[in-house]
């Protein structure tokens, strides 16, 4: 992982946490345990890092809700 991807990941974690009223540590645990940090956020660096902060935060929250919903329904693991 490059320094830019690390910086992008921290940016994502902290800004999503702020929008959801959580600490950075809490958000890291959620994104890491759900797999989204390594399966979505880091791989999406090239596609998303040039987008606006609002777009990136909303996109991550949408993916998080999608994953959580379908996990709860037993459709995905």
Number of C-alpha atoms within 10 A of each C-alpha: 7 8 8 11 17 13 11 18 20 14 17 23 26 20 21 25 20 14 12 12 11 15 14 18 12 14 20 21 13 16 20 14 11 16 14 18 20 14 12 14 22 18 14 16 15 9 8 16 17 9 10 10 15 11 11 20 21 15 15 19 16 12 14 17 12 11 18 15 13 12 13 10 10 9 9 10 10
